[in-house]
């Protein structure tokens, strides 16, 4: 039977992992076993970070809408409730951008749903 040497694929796999972890601190970019663990941890944190980013933006939009709504005499919760009862469907991102860039249009929307 023919002898199989397996060093080539292992070396390829190790080089690929070390290339992916380039720029990590200390041995996490140099030693394969440490690099593999760091890469897996970084992937987990990146996944969590993508979820947190959405959450943080929604909080930011809510704060901006609340400030603009209070300038027009409503609180955020009352504004959202009034929009729901009047069937005005605008998401928070659009409302937030409108409150910043076009305050007059935002106040027209608030007056419409009052």
C-alpha positions, -999 to 999 in steps of 0.1 A, spaced: 0 0 0 11 35 -8 22 58 21 2 90 25 19 120 39 -5 145 53 16 176 60 5 196 30 -32 199 39 -24 206 75 0 233 66 -25 249 42 -52 248 69 -29 263 95 -17 291 71 -53 299 62 -62 303 99 -31 323 107 -39 346 78 -74 351 91 -61 361 126 -35 385 113 -35 416 135 -47 398 167 -27 405 198 2 385 212 2 347 204 -33 348 190 -19 356 156 12 334 157 3 300 173 -23 279 155 -41 265 186 -44 300 201 -53 315 168 -81 290 162 -97 298 196 -93 336 190 -109 333 156 -139 313 169 -143 338 198 -141 367 173 -167 352 151 -191 348 181 -185 384 192 -191 396 156 -224 378 155 -235 393 188 -222 427 177 -244 426 146 -275 421 168 -264 448 192 -259 473 164 -296 469 153 -307 473 190 -285 504 195 -298 521 163 -334 515 173 -327 531 207 -311 561 190 -340 566 167 -364 564 196 -345 591 215 -344 614 185 -382 609 178 -390 615 215 -370 648 215 -387 660 183 -422 649 195 -418 667 228 -410 699 209 -444 694 192 -463 687 224 -464 649 225 -444 622 241 -429 594 221 -454 568 233 -484 590 226 -471 598 192 -466 561 183 -500 552 196 -516 581 177 -499 570 145 -511 534 151 -547 545 155 -546 567 124 -529 539 104 -498 560 96 -471 535 89 -437 550 91 -408 532 107 -386 547 133 -356 552 110 -377 574 86 -393 593 114 -359 600 130 -343 612 98 -374 634 91 -371 649 126 -335 658 120 -335 669 84 -371 683 80 -386 694 113 -414 712 95 -426 680 78 -422 661 111 -444 687 128 -470 683 100 -470 645 107 -474 651 144 -503 676 138 -520 651 115 -520 623 141 -530 645 170 
